[in-house]
Amino acid sequence: MKTNNHNRYLVPLTIAPAFISAAIYLTLSRIITIYGAEHARFRPQVYTYIFITFDIIALLLQAVGGAVASVADAYSSMQDQGVHVMVGGLAWQVVSLFIFSCLGLDFYLRVSRASRKGVPLNPAFDSLR
């Protein structure tokens, strides 16, 4: 089977954002632990589990769409459906990252308000702040 350069960059280009997002999700859960889980809407692990699951769903949608589009005849409705599923996976990923960003901003605002009111942050991590 001969591979072309298009496939060599398309697969990493599709997969890489999920791993970068996963690192961001893990970082927020660590930041929540450091500043205090009581300031977050959910436990730190919940952010990681939910949003990594969302990324897995996005990757699956993109993979299924790509597979359908690649086996379909050129310019067929089947190829269009595959492309639509792939774009749906990308849209799912963007929407989930937006929701995550809103929750991250919410946590930031809660910590800011708490520190202005003099509410103590997690004392176990004072040296990290």
Disulfide bonds with the S-S distance in Angstrom:
none
